[in-house]
Amino acid sequence: MLSFPNMAVVLTAPHMERCIGCLLCVLCSSRSRGNISLEDSAIRISFDGTSFSAQVDAGLPVSEEIVKICPRNCLALTEDQ
């Protein structure tokens, strides 16, 4: 796992142009909270007809596993600014 000593780590979605809408990140996020659900996740993926966007709830815990599961490398963990 990435280590950011004494810093808060947040999940970001810097490369959503690569997203294929598989929702693996959403399911992985909910699984890390003890449930497998599209509703109980730190990430929401939406599609406007041409592209995908991500809404990330910064108040919910995230892990490097969520970043690694994305087949298109859309997500990243960064230190909170």
DAPE-V322017 format. One record per backbone hydrogen bond with DSSP energy under -0.5 kcal/mol. NH is the residue of the N-H (numbers start at 1). CO is the residue of the C=O. E is the energy in kcal/mol with one decimal. If there is no record, write none. Layout:
nh: {NH NH}
co: {CO CO}
e: {E E}
This chain:
nh: {4 7 10 12 15 16 18 19 27 28 29 30 31 32 33 34 35 37 41 44 46 48 53 55 56 57 58 60 66 67 68 69 70 70 73 76 78 78 80}
co: {2 4 78 76 74 13 15 16 23 24 25 26 27 28 30 31 30 35 39 55 53 51 46 44 54 42 56 57 63 63 64 65 66 67 70 12 10 76 8}
e: {-0.5 -1.9 -3.1 -3.2 -1.9 -0.7 -1.8 -1.2 -2.2 -2.6 -2.3 -2.1 -2.3 -1.8 -1.1 -2.0 -1.9 -0.6 -1.0 -2.2 -2.5 -2.1 -2.4 -2.6 -0.5 -3.0 -1.0 -1.7 -1.0 -0.8 -2.5 -1.7 -0.6 -0.8 -1.0 -2.2 -2.6 -0.5 -3.4}
